[in-house]
Amino acid sequence: MRPGFDAEARHSAVLPHLPAGTVRDWTRLQYITFLSPSNEFVILAREWIDLSSVVENEAVTIVFTLTNQSRTNVEAYRQALLQNGVKAADLRTDIKS
């Protein structure tokens, strides 16, 4: 467990939202620590996770080619990507004449 994580309190808060038959004793659960996309640690009990809802994301490189564009549009395209969750460190702009 991570310092500051109160498993008993978290289980008490989550328990009413779980299906009937869920283990009530928080000490009998298996806890998993995840690192979120915002670099925060998230601790969940395995029993709280609906495994059918889990989606595994594979990191890939995506290349868009926009032809016949004005150089003045570059910043607008960059801003649109940044505003939709693309991190500046992951964004590369190549301009070809």
TIFI-713211 format. One record per atom (N, C-alpha, C): residue number from 0; residue in three letters; atom name; x, y, z. Coordinates in nm, 4 decimals, always signed. Example, Ala and Ser with C-alpha at 12.3 -4.5 7.8 and 13.67 -1.06 7.14 Angstrom:
// residues 2
<num=0 | residu=ala | atome=N | east=+1.3190 | north=-0.5690 | up=+0.7800>
<num=0 | residu=ala | atome=CA | east=+1.2300 | north=-0.4500 | up=+0.7800>
<num=0 | residu=ala | atome=C | east=+1.3200 | north=-0.3300 | up=+0.7800>
<num=1 | residu=ser | atome=N | east=+1.2850 | north=-0.2250 | up=+0.7080>
<num=1 | residu=ser | atome=CA | east=+1.3670 | north=-0.1060 | up=+0.7140>
<num=1 | residu=ser | atome=C | east=+1.2900 | north=+0.0030 | up=+0.7870>
// end
This chain:
// residues 97
<num=0 | residu=met | atome=N | east=+0.0835 | north=-0.1182 | up=+0.0000>
<num=0 | residu=met | atome=CA | east=+0.0000 | north=+0.0000 | up=+0.0000>
<num=0 | residu=met | atome=C | east=+0.0882 | north=+0.1248 | up=+0.0000>
<num=1 | residu=arg | atome=N | east=+0.0330 | north=+0.2288 | up=-0.0511>
<num=1 | residu=arg | atome=CA | east=+0.1025 | north=+0.3582 | up=-0.0531>
<num=1 | residu=arg | atome=C | east=+0.0674 | north=+0.4353 | up=+0.0742>
<num=2 | residu=pro | atome=N | east=+0.1616 | north=+0.5143 | up=+0.1244>
<num=2 | residu=pro | atome=CA | east=+0.1324 | north=+0.5965 | up=+0.2425>
<num=2 | residu=pro | atome=C | east=+0.0129 | north=+0.6884 | up=+0.2160>
<num=3 | residu=gly | atome=N | east=-0.0724 | north=+0.7014 | up=+0.3143>
<num=3 | residu=gly | atome=CA | east=-0.1879 | north=+0.7891 | up=+0.3014>
<num=3 | residu=gly | atome=C | east=-0.3114 | north=+0.7231 | up=+0.2424>
<num=4 | residu=phe | atome=N | east=-0.3000 | north=+0.5995 | up=+0.1949>
<num=4 | residu=phe | atome=CA | east=-0.4159 | north=+0.5304 | up=+0.1377>
<num=4 | residu=phe | atome=C | east=-0.4875 | north=+0.4559 | up=+0.2486>
<num=5 | residu=asp | atome=N | east=-0.6125 | north=+0.4879 | up=+0.2707>
<num=5 | residu=asp | atome=CA | east=-0.6932 | north=+0.4251 | up=+0.3750>
<num=5 | residu=asp | atome=C | east=-0.7842 | north=+0.3215 | up=+0.3075>
<num=6 | residu=ala | atome=N | east=-0.7356 | north=+0.1987 | up=+0.2994>
<num=6 | residu=ala | atome=CA | east=-0.8079 | north=+0.0924 | up=+0.2290>
<num=6 | residu=ala | atome=C | east=-0.9434 | north=+0.0651 | up=+0.2937>
<num=7 | residu=glu | atome=N | east=-0.9491 | north=+0.0683 | up=+0.4252>
<num=7 | residu=glu | atome=CA | east=-1.0752 | north=+0.0411 | up=+0.4941>
<num=7 | residu=glu | atome=C | east=-1.1804 | north=+0.1467 | up=+0.4583>
<num=8 | residu=ala | atome=N | east=-1.1419 | north=+0.2741 | up=+0.4628>
<num=8 | residu=ala | atome=CA | east=-1.2362 | north=+0.3819 | up=+0.4302>
<num=8 | residu=ala | atome=C | east=-1.2775 | north=+0.3766 | up=+0.2834>
<num=9 | residu=arg | atome=N | east=-1.1819 | north=+0.3501 | up=+0.1942>
<num=9 | residu=arg | atome=CA | east=-1.2138 | north=+0.3444 | up=+0.0519>
<num=9 | residu=arg | atome=C | east=-1.3103 | north=+0.2289 | up=+0.0236>
<num=10 | residu=his | atome=N | east=-1.2851 | north=+0.1132 | up=+0.0857>
<num=10 | residu=his | atome=CA | east=-1.3733 | north=-0.0020 | up=+0.0641>
<num=10 | residu=his | atome=C | east=-1.5135 | north=+0.0280 | up=+0.1165>
<num=11 | residu=ser | atome=N | east=-1.5225 | north=+0.0939 | up=+0.2306>
<num=11 | residu=ser | atome=CA | east=-1.6538 | north=+0.1298 | up=+0.2856>
<num=11 | residu=ser | atome=C | east=-1.7295 | north=+0.2218 | up=+0.1909>
<num=12 | residu=ala | atome=N | east=-1.6581 | north=+0.3117 | up=+0.1240>
<num=12 | residu=ala | atome=CA | east=-1.7220 | north=+0.4046 | up=+0.0302>
<num=12 | residu=ala | atome=C | east=-1.7645 | north=+0.3360 | up=-0.0986>
<num=13 | residu=val | atome=N | east=-1.6873 | north=+0.2387 | up=-0.1431>
<num=13 | residu=val | atome=CA | east=-1.7135 | north=+0.1709 | up=-0.2703>
<num=13 | residu=val | atome=C | east=-1.8155 | north=+0.0581 | up=-0.2551>
<num=14 | residu=leu | atome=N | east=-1.8162 | north=-0.0077 | up=-0.1420>
<num=14 | residu=leu | atome=CA | east=-1.8988 | north=-0.1277 | up=-0.1197>
<num=14 | residu=leu | atome=C | east=-2.0455 | north=-0.1126 | up=-0.1597>
<num=15 | residu=pro | atome=N | east=-2.1130 | north=-0.0024 | up=-0.1283>
<num=15 | residu=pro | atome=CA | east=-2.2546 | north=+0.0087 | up=-0.1662>
<num=15 | residu=pro | atome=C | east=-2.2787 | north=+0.0062 | up=-0.3174>
<num=16 | residu=his | atome=N | east=-2.1746 | north=+0.0318 | up=-0.3956>
<num=16 | residu=his | atome=CA | east=-2.1886 | north=+0.0362 | up=-0.5419>
<num=16 | residu=his | atome=C | east=-2.1501 | north=-0.0947 | up=-0.6088>
<num=17 | residu=leu | atome=N | east=-2.1098 | north=-0.1925 | up=-0.5288>
<num=17 | residu=leu | atome=CA | east=-2.0653 | north=-0.3203 | up=-0.5834>
<num=17 | residu=leu | atome=C | east=-2.1775 | north=-0.4236 | up=-0.5803>
<num=18 | residu=pro | atome=N | east=-2.1670 | north=-0.5255 | up=-0.6659>
<num=18 | residu=pro | atome=CA | east=-2.2728 | north=-0.6268 | up=-0.6716>
<num=18 | residu=pro | atome=C | east=-2.2884 | north=-0.7035 | up=-0.5402>
<num=19 | residu=ala | atome=N | east=-2.4058 | north=-0.7572 | up=-0.5208>
<num=19 | residu=ala | atome=CA | east=-2.4315 | north=-0.8413 | up=-0.4034>
<num=19 | residu=ala | atome=C | east=-2.3309 | north=-0.9560 | up=-0.4033>
<num=20 | residu=gly | atome=N | east=-2.2854 | north=-0.9936 | up=-0.2860>
<num=20 | residu=gly | atome=CA | east=-2.1910 | north=-1.1035 | up=-0.2749>
<num=20 | residu=gly | atome=C | east=-2.0454 | north=-1.0588 | up=-0.2734>
<num=21 | residu=thr | atome=N | east=-2.0215 | north=-0.9295 | up=-0.2931>
<num=21 | residu=thr | atome=CA | east=-1.8849 | north=-0.8783 | up=-0.2876>
<num=21 | residu=thr | atome=C | east=-1.8309 | north=-0.8944 | up=-0.1460>
<num=22 | residu=val | atome=N | east=-1.7059 | north=-0.9338 | up=-0.1359>
<num=22 | residu=val | atome=CA | east=-1.6418 | north=-0.9532 | up=-0.0059>
<num=22 | residu=val | atome=C | east=-1.6498 | north=-0.8232 | up=+0.0738>
<num=23 | residu=arg | atome=N | east=-1.7002 | north=-0.8331 | up=+0.1970>
<num=23 | residu=arg | atome=CA | east=-1.7190 | north=-0.7141 | up=+0.2804>
<num=23 | residu=arg | atome=C | east=-1.5933 | north=-0.6802 | up=+0.3614>
<num=24 | residu=asp | atome=N | east=-1.5102 | north=-0.7793 | up=+0.3863>
<num=24 | residu=asp | atome=CA | east=-1.3901 | north=-0.7601 | up=+0.4680>
<num=24 | residu=asp | atome=C | east=-1.2778 | north=-0.7028 | up=+0.3816>
<num=25 | residu=trp | atome=N | east=-1.2464 | north=-0.5756 | up=+0.4016>
<num=25 | residu=trp | atome=CA | east=-1.1471 | north=-0.5069 | up=+0.3193>
<num=25 | residu=trp | atome=C | east=-1.0088 | north=-0.5704 | up=+0.3284>
<num=26 | residu=thr | atome=N | east=-0.9797 | north=-0.6434 | up=+0.4352>
<num=26 | residu=thr | atome=CA | east=-0.8467 | north=-0.7043 | up=+0.4518>
<num=26 | residu=thr | atome=C | east=-0.8286 | north=-0.8282 | up=+0.3642>
<num=27 | residu=arg | atome=N | east=-0.9371 | north=-0.8794 | up=+0.3080>
<num=27 | residu=arg | atome=CA | east=-0.9289 | north=-1.0004 | up=+0.2245>
<num=27 | residu=arg | atome=C | east=-0.9180 | north=-0.9679 | up=+0.0759>
<num=28 | residu=leu | atome=N | east=-0.9098 | north=-0.8389 | up=+0.0418>
<num=28 | residu=leu | atome=CA | east=-0.9043 | north=-0.7997 | up=-0.0980>
<num=28 | residu=leu | atome=C | east=-0.7604 | north=-0.7871 | up=-0.1469>
<num=29 | residu=gln | atome=N | east=-0.7432 | north=-0.7999 | up=-0.2778>
<num=29 | residu=gln | atome=CA | east=-0.6130 | north=-0.7810 | up=-0.3414>
<num=29 | residu=gln | atome=C | east=-0.6115 | north=-0.6402 | up=-0.4017>
<num=30 | residu=tyr | atome=N | east=-0.5175 | north=-0.5575 | up=-0.3568>
<num=30 | residu=tyr | atome=CA | east=-0.5103 | north=-0.4189 | up=-0.4024>
<num=30 | residu=tyr | atome=C | east=-0.4037 | north=-0.4044 | up=-0.5106>
<num=31 | residu=ile | atome=N | east=-0.4350 | north=-0.3223 | up=-0.6103>
<num=31 | residu=ile | atome=CA | east=-0.3460 | north=-0.3009 | up=-0.7241>
<num=31 | residu=ile | atome=C | east=-0.3202 | north=-0.1513 | up=-0.7359>
<num=32 | residu=thr | atome=N | east=-0.1951 | north=-0.1132 | up=-0.7581>
<num=32 | residu=thr | atome=CA | east=-0.1594 | north=+0.0272 | up=-0.7764>
<num=32 | residu=thr | atome=C | east=-0.1357 | north=+0.0530 | up=-0.9246>
<num=33 | residu=phe | atome=N | east=-0.2034 | north=+0.1551 | up=-0.9763>
<num=33 | residu=phe | atome=CA | east=-0.1895 | north=+0.1956 | up=-1.1162>
<num=33 | residu=phe | atome=C | east=-0.1289 | north=+0.3350 | up=-1.1209>
<num=34 | residu=leu | atome=N | east=-0.0606 | north=+0.3647 | up=-1.2289>
<num=34 | residu=leu | atome=CA | east=-0.0139 | north=+0.5006 | up=-1.2543>
<num=34 | residu=leu | atome=C | east=-0.1038 | north=+0.5579 | up=-1.3623>
<num=35 | residu=ser | atome=N | east=-0.1756 | north=+0.6645 | up=-1.3292>
<num=35 | residu=ser | atome=CA | east=-0.2720 | north=+0.7227 | up=-1.4223>
<num=35 | residu=ser | atome=C | east=-0.1998 | north=+0.8034 | up=-1.5295>
<num=36 | residu=pro | atome=N | east=-0.2703 | north=+0.8380 | up=-1.6389>
<num=36 | residu=pro | atome=CA | east=-0.2089 | north=+0.9206 | up=-1.7428>
<num=36 | residu=pro | atome=C | east=-0.1597 | north=+1.0559 | up=-1.6901>
<num=37 | residu=ser | atome=N | east=-0.2153 | north=+1.1021 | up=-1.5783>
<num=37 | residu=ser | atome=CA | east=-0.1707 | north=+1.2294 | up=-1.5199>
<num=37 | residu=ser | atome=C | east=-0.0618 | north=+1.2067 | up=-1.4137>
<num=38 | residu=asn | atome=N | east=-0.0014 | north=+1.0868 | up=-1.4163>
<num=38 | residu=asn | atome=CA | east=+0.1079 | north=+1.0499 | up=-1.3252>
<num=38 | residu=asn | atome=C | east=+0.0678 | north=+1.0485 | up=-1.1781>
<num=39 | residu=glu | atome=N | east=-0.0577 | north=+1.0165 | up=-1.1506>
<num=39 | residu=glu | atome=CA | east=-0.1029 | north=+1.0012 | up=-1.0130>
<num=39 | residu=glu | atome=C | east=-0.1213 | north=+0.8527 | up=-0.9854>
<num=40 | residu=phe | atome=N | east=-0.0907 | north=+0.8116 | up=-0.8628>
<num=40 | residu=phe | atome=CA | east=-0.1121 | north=+0.6728 | up=-0.8257>
<num=40 | residu=phe | atome=C | east=-0.2584 | north=+0.6524 | up=-0.7896>
<num=41 | residu=val | atome=N | east=-0.3167 | north=+0.5467 | up=-0.8438>
<num=41 | residu=val | atome=CA | east=-0.4550 | north=+0.5102 | up=-0.8161>
<num=41 | residu=val | atome=C | east=-0.4515 | north=+0.3687 | up=-0.7603>
<num=42 | residu=ile | atome=N | east=-0.5146 | north=+0.3483 | up=-0.6467>
<num=42 | residu=ile | atome=CA | east=-0.5171 | north=+0.2155 | up=-0.5843>
<num=42 | residu=ile | atome=C | east=-0.6596 | north=+0.1648 | up=-0.5878>
<num=43 | residu=leu | atome=N | east=-0.6754 | north=+0.0460 | up=-0.6455>
<num=43 | residu=leu | atome=CA | east=-0.8065 | north=-0.0181 | up=-0.6549>
<num=43 | residu=leu | atome=C | east=-0.7953 | north=-0.1615 | up=-0.6060>
<num=44 | residu=ala | atome=N | east=-0.9026 | north=-0.2112 | up=-0.5497>
<num=44 | residu=ala | atome=CA | east=-0.9070 | north=-0.3536 | up=-0.5163>
<num=44 | residu=ala | atome=C | east=-0.9476 | north=-0.4274 | up=-0.6430>
<num=45 | residu=arg | atome=N | east=-0.8859 | north=-0.5397 | up=-0.6674>
<num=45 | residu=arg | atome=CA | east=-0.9176 | north=-0.6185 | up=-0.7873>
<num=45 | residu=arg | atome=C | east=-1.0674 | north=-0.6489 | up=-0.7934>
<num=46 | residu=glu | atome=N | east=-1.1264 | north=-0.6711 | up=-0.6785>
<num=46 | residu=glu | atome=CA | east=-1.2683 | north=-0.7052 | up=-0.6714>
<num=46 | residu=glu | atome=C | east=-1.3587 | north=-0.5885 | up=-0.7091>
<num=47 | residu=trp | atome=N | east=-1.3067 | north=-0.4680 | up=-0.7123>
<num=47 | residu=trp | atome=CA | east=-1.3868 | north=-0.3509 | up=-0.7498>
<num=47 | residu=trp | atome=C | east=-1.3905 | north=-0.3307 | up=-0.9006>
<num=48 | residu=ile | atome=N | east=-1.3071 | north=-0.4021 | up=-0.9727>
<num=48 | residu=ile | atome=CA | east=-1.2908 | north=-0.3793 | up=-1.1171>
<num=48 | residu=ile | atome=C | east=-1.3794 | north=-0.4737 | up=-1.1963>
<num=49 | residu=asp | atome=N | east=-1.4612 | north=-0.4175 | up=-1.2844>
<num=49 | residu=asp | atome=CA | east=-1.5399 | north=-0.4969 | up=-1.3782>
<num=49 | residu=asp | atome=C | east=-1.4457 | north=-0.5299 | up=-1.4937>
<num=50 | residu=leu | atome=N | east=-1.3906 | north=-0.6515 | up=-1.4941>
<num=50 | residu=leu | atome=CA | east=-1.2890 | north=-0.6884 | up=-1.5922>
<num=50 | residu=leu | atome=C | east=-1.3370 | north=-0.6745 | up=-1.7363>
<num=51 | residu=ser | atome=N | east=-1.4685 | north=-0.6828 | up=-1.7594>
<num=51 | residu=ser | atome=CA | east=-1.5185 | north=-0.6675 | up=-1.8959>
<num=51 | residu=ser | atome=C | east=-1.5081 | north=-0.5227 | up=-1.9438>
<num=52 | residu=ser | atome=N | east=-1.4847 | north=-0.4298 | up=-1.8504>
<num=52 | residu=ser | atome=CA | east=-1.4742 | north=-0.2887 | up=-1.8884>
<num=52 | residu=ser | atome=C | east=-1.3293 | north=-0.2435 | up=-1.9086>
<num=53 | residu=val | atome=N | east=-1.2342 | north=-0.3319 | up=-1.8826>
<num=53 | residu=val | atome=CA | east=-1.0931 | north=-0.2949 | up=-1.8929>
<num=53 | residu=val | atome=C | east=-1.0507 | north=-0.2931 | up=-2.0395>
<num=54 | residu=val | atome=N | east=-0.9862 | north=-0.1839 | up=-2.0781>
<num=54 | residu=val | atome=CA | east=-0.9351 | north=-0.1702 | up=-2.2141>
<num=54 | residu=val | atome=C | east=-0.7847 | north=-0.1493 | up=-2.2045>
<num=55 | residu=glu | atome=N | east=-0.7103 | north=-0.2329 | up=-2.2736>
<num=55 | residu=glu | atome=CA | east=-0.5655 | north=-0.2184 | up=-2.2747>
<num=55 | residu=glu | atome=C | east=-0.5273 | north=-0.1350 | up=-2.3957>
<num=56 | residu=asn | atome=N | east=-0.4564 | north=-0.0259 | up=-2.3705>
<num=56 | residu=asn | atome=CA | east=-0.4151 | north=+0.0626 | up=-2.4789>
<num=56 | residu=asn | atome=C | east=-0.2710 | north=+0.0349 | up=-2.5171>
<num=57 | residu=glu | atome=N | east=-0.2488 | north=+0.0212 | up=-2.6445>
<num=57 | residu=glu | atome=CA | east=-0.1143 | north=+0.0026 | up=-2.6961>
<num=57 | residu=glu | atome=C | east=-0.0683 | north=+0.1359 | up=-2.7536>
<num=58 | residu=ala | atome=N | east=+0.0479 | north=+0.1810 | up=-2.7113>
<num=58 | residu=ala | atome=CA | east=+0.1005 | north=+0.3078 | up=-2.7623>
<num=58 | residu=ala | atome=C | east=+0.1500 | north=+0.2886 | up=-2.9054>
<num=59 | residu=val | atome=N | east=+0.1051 | north=+0.3745 | up=-2.9928>
<num=59 | residu=val | atome=CA | east=+0.1464 | north=+0.3707 | up=-3.1327>
<num=59 | residu=val | atome=C | east=+0.1833 | north=+0.5128 | up=-3.1768>
<num=60 | residu=thr | atome=N | east=+0.2477 | north=+0.5229 | up=-3.2895>
<num=60 | residu=thr | atome=CA | east=+0.2771 | north=+0.6529 | up=-3.3490>
<num=60 | residu=thr | atome=C | east=+0.1764 | north=+0.6767 | up=-3.4595>
<num=61 | residu=ile | atome=N | east=+0.1149 | north=+0.7937 | up=-3.4576>
<num=61 | residu=ile | atome=CA | east=+0.0151 | north=+0.8296 | up=-3.5578>
<num=61 | residu=ile | atome=C | east=+0.0729 | north=+0.9421 | up=-3.6436>
<num=62 | residu=val | atome=N | east=+0.0648 | north=+0.9259 | up=-3.7741>
<num=62 | residu=val | atome=CA | east=+0.1157 | north=+1.0276 | up=-3.8656>
<num=62 | residu=val | atome=C | east=-0.0008 | north=+1.0784 | up=-3.9499>
<num=63 | residu=phe | atome=N | east=-0.0243 | north=+1.2104 | up=-3.9461>
<num=63 | residu=phe | atome=CA | east=-0.1248 | north=+1.2732 | up=-4.0300>
<num=63 | residu=phe | atome=C | east=-0.0507 | north=+1.3495 | up=-4.1397>
<num=64 | residu=thr | atome=N | east=-0.0991 | north=+1.3417 | up=-4.2603>
<num=64 | residu=thr | atome=CA | east=-0.0436 | north=+1.4215 | up=-4.3687>
<num=64 | residu=thr | atome=C | east=-0.1523 | north=+1.5133 | up=-4.4209>
<num=65 | residu=leu | atome=N | east=-0.1283 | north=+1.6434 | up=-4.4098>
<num=65 | residu=leu | atome=CA | east=-0.2229 | north=+1.7435 | up=-4.4586>
<num=65 | residu=leu | atome=C | east=-0.1578 | north=+1.8106 | up=-4.5790>
<num=66 | residu=thr | atome=N | east=-0.2125 | north=+1.7897 | up=-4.6944>
<num=66 | residu=thr | atome=CA | east=-0.1543 | north=+1.8473 | up=-4.8158>
<num=66 | residu=thr | atome=C | east=-0.2194 | north=+1.9803 | up=-4.8500>
<num=67 | residu=asn | atome=N | east=-0.1463 | north=+2.0622 | up=-4.9261>
<num=67 | residu=asn | atome=CA | east=-0.1954 | north=+2.1909 | up=-4.9750>
<num=67 | residu=asn | atome=C | east=-0.2448 | north=+2.2809 | up=-4.8616>
<num=68 | residu=gln | atome=N | east=-0.1663 | north=+2.2915 | up=-4.7554>
<num=68 | residu=gln | atome=CA | east=-0.2010 | north=+2.3741 | up=-4.6399>
<num=68 | residu=gln | atome=C | east=-0.1128 | north=+2.4970 | up=-4.6350>
<num=69 | residu=ser | atome=N | east=-0.1601 | north=+2.6011 | up=-4.5733>
<num=69 | residu=ser | atome=CA | east=-0.0827 | north=+2.7225 | up=-4.5525>
<num=69 | residu=ser | atome=C | east=+0.0000 | north=+2.7072 | up=-4.4250>
<num=70 | residu=arg | atome=N | east=+0.1204 | north=+2.7614 | up=-4.4273>
<num=70 | residu=arg | atome=CA | east=+0.2050 | north=+2.7576 | up=-4.3068>
<num=70 | residu=arg | atome=C | east=+0.1369 | north=+2.8291 | up=-4.1894>
<num=71 | residu=thr | atome=N | east=+0.0486 | north=+2.9205 | up=-4.2182>
<num=71 | residu=thr | atome=CA | east=-0.0195 | north=+2.9936 | up=-4.1109>
<num=71 | residu=thr | atome=C | east=-0.1163 | north=+2.9049 | up=-4.0327>
<num=72 | residu=asn | atome=N | east=-0.1502 | north=+2.7884 | up=-4.0869>
<num=72 | residu=asn | atome=CA | east=-0.2420 | north=+2.6967 | up=-4.0181>
<num=72 | residu=asn | atome=C | east=-0.1726 | north=+2.6060 | up=-3.9166>
<num=73 | residu=val | atome=N | east=-0.0400 | north=+2.5990 | up=-3.9226>
<num=73 | residu=val | atome=CA | east=+0.0337 | north=+2.5043 | up=-3.8389>
<num=73 | residu=val | atome=C | east=+0.0010 | north=+2.5220 | up=-3.6906>
<num=74 | residu=glu | atome=N | east=+0.0066 | north=+2.6439 | up=-3.6421>
<num=74 | residu=glu | atome=CA | east=-0.0168 | north=+2.6672 | up=-3.4995>
<num=74 | residu=glu | atome=C | east=-0.1603 | north=+2.6321 | up=-3.4600>
<num=75 | residu=ala | atome=N | east=-0.2548 | north=+2.6579 | up=-3.5463>
<num=75 | residu=ala | atome=CA | east=-0.3944 | north=+2.6230 | up=-3.5168>
<num=75 | residu=ala | atome=C | east=-0.4100 | north=+2.4710 | up=-3.5053>
<num=76 | residu=tyr | atome=N | east=-0.3429 | north=+2.3954 | up=-3.5929>
<num=76 | residu=tyr | atome=CA | east=-0.3495 | north=+2.2483 | up=-3.5851>
<num=76 | residu=tyr | atome=C | east=-0.2837 | north=+2.1994 | up=-3.4563>
<num=77 | residu=arg | atome=N | east=-0.1679 | north=+2.2569 | up=-3.4220>
<num=77 | residu=arg | atome=CA | east=-0.0986 | north=+2.2178 | up=-3.2980>
<num=77 | residu=arg | atome=C | east=-0.1880 | north=+2.2446 | up=-3.1768>
<num=78 | residu=gln | atome=N | east=-0.2470 | north=+2.3618 | up=-3.1722>
<num=78 | residu=gln | atome=CA | east=-0.3326 | north=+2.3973 | up=-3.0590>
<num=78 | residu=gln | atome=C | east=-0.4535 | north=+2.3048 | up=-3.0488>
<num=79 | residu=ala | atome=N | east=-0.5108 | north=+2.2676 | up=-3.1616>
<num=79 | residu=ala | atome=CA | east=-0.6258 | north=+2.1758 | up=-3.1601>
<num=79 | residu=ala | atome=C | east=-0.5859 | north=+2.0415 | up=-3.0999>
<num=80 | residu=leu | atome=N | east=-0.4683 | north=+1.9913 | up=-3.1363>
<num=80 | residu=leu | atome=CA | east=-0.4210 | north=+1.8641 | up=-3.0805>
<num=80 | residu=leu | atome=C | east=-0.3920 | north=+1.8774 | up=-2.9312>
<num=81 | residu=leu | atome=N | east=-0.3260 | north=+1.9854 | up=-2.8922>
<num=81 | residu=leu | atome=CA | east=-0.2940 | north=+2.0066 | up=-2.7505>
<num=81 | residu=leu | atome=C | east=-0.4199 | north=+2.0195 | up=-2.6661>
<num=82 | residu=gln | atome=N | east=-0.5204 | north=+2.0873 | up=-2.7176>
<num=82 | residu=gln | atome=CA | east=-0.6451 | north=+2.1052 | up=-2.6438>
<num=82 | residu=gln | atome=C | east=-0.7246 | north=+1.9759 | up=-2.6320>
<num=83 | residu=asn | atome=N | east=-0.6889 | north=+1.8769 | up=-2.7126>
<num=83 | residu=asn | atome=CA | east=-0.7588 | north=+1.7486 | up=-2.7085>
<num=83 | residu=asn | atome=C | east=-0.6744 | north=+1.6387 | up=-2.6471>
<num=84 | residu=gly | atome=N | east=-0.5784 | north=+1.6778 | up=-2.5624>
<num=84 | residu=gly | atome=CA | east=-0.5074 | north=+1.5795 | up=-2.4815>
<num=84 | residu=gly | atome=C | east=-0.3724 | north=+1.5344 | up=-2.5320>
<num=85 | residu=val | atome=N | east=-0.3298 | north=+1.5767 | up=-2.6491>
<num=85 | residu=val | atome=CA | east=-0.1966 | north=+1.5402 | up=-2.6967>
<num=85 | residu=val | atome=C | east=-0.0953 | north=+1.6216 | up=-2.6171>
<num=86 | residu=lys | atome=N | east=+0.0070 | north=+1.5561 | up=-2.5653>
<num=86 | residu=lys | atome=CA | east=+0.1092 | north=+1.6250 | up=-2.4871>
<num=86 | residu=lys | atome=C | east=+0.2091 | north=+1.6906 | up=-2.5821>
<num=87 | residu=ala | atome=N | east=+0.2516 | north=+1.8105 | up=-2.5470>
<num=87 | residu=ala | atome=CA | east=+0.3464 | north=+1.8842 | up=-2.6306>
<num=87 | residu=ala | atome=C | east=+0.4727 | north=+1.8026 | up=-2.6566>
<num=88 | residu=ala | atome=N | east=+0.5175 | north=+1.7274 | up=-2.5573>
<num=88 | residu=ala | atome=CA | east=+0.6390 | north=+1.6468 | up=-2.5731>
<num=88 | residu=ala | atome=C | east=+0.6203 | north=+1.5348 | up=-2.6755>
<num=89 | residu=asp | atome=N | east=+0.4951 | north=+1.4961 | up=-2.7018>
<num=89 | residu=asp | atome=CA | east=+0.4671 | north=+1.3878 | up=-2.7956>
<num=89 | residu=asp | atome=C | east=+0.4344 | north=+1.4397 | up=-2.9357>
<num=90 | residu=leu | atome=N | east=+0.4374 | north=+1.5698 | up=-2.9536>
<num=90 | residu=leu | atome=CA | east=+0.3938 | north=+1.6300 | up=-3.0800>
<num=90 | residu=leu | atome=C | east=+0.5143 | north=+1.6834 | up=-3.1574>
<num=91 | residu=arg | atome=N | east=+0.5290 | north=+1.6377 | up=-3.2794>
<num=91 | residu=arg | atome=CA | east=+0.6369 | north=+1.6839 | up=-3.3667>
<num=91 | residu=arg | atome=C | east=+0.5740 | north=+1.7372 | up=-3.4955>
<num=92 | residu=thr | atome=N | east=+0.6202 | north=+1.8521 | up=-3.5382>
<num=92 | residu=thr | atome=CA | east=+0.5680 | north=+1.9136 | up=-3.6593>
<num=92 | residu=thr | atome=C | east=+0.6785 | north=+1.9192 | up=-3.7642>
<num=93 | residu=asp | atome=N | east=+0.6538 | north=+1.8606 | up=-3.8795>
<num=93 | residu=asp | atome=CA | east=+0.7460 | north=+1.8686 | up=-3.9923>
<num=93 | residu=asp | atome=C | east=+0.6729 | north=+1.9378 | up=-4.1057>
<num=94 | residu=ile | atome=N | east=+0.7352 | north=+2.0419 | up=-4.1597>
<num=94 | residu=ile | atome=CA | east=+0.6745 | north=+2.1151 | up=-4.2724>
<num=94 | residu=ile | atome=C | east=+0.7597 | north=+2.0889 | up=-4.3956>
<num=95 | residu=lys | atome=N | east=+0.6956 | north=+2.0441 | up=-4.5022>
<num=95 | residu=lys | atome=CA | east=+0.7652 | north=+2.0172 | up=-4.6285>
<num=95 | residu=lys | atome=C | east=+0.7039 | north=+2.1010 | up=-4.7379>
<num=96 | residu=ser | atome=N | east=+0.7880 | north=+2.1608 | up=-4.8199>
<num=96 | residu=ser | atome=CA | east=+0.7392 | north=+2.2429 | up=-4.9307>
<num=96 | residu=ser | atome=C | east=+0.7097 | north=+2.1574 | up=-5.0517>
// end
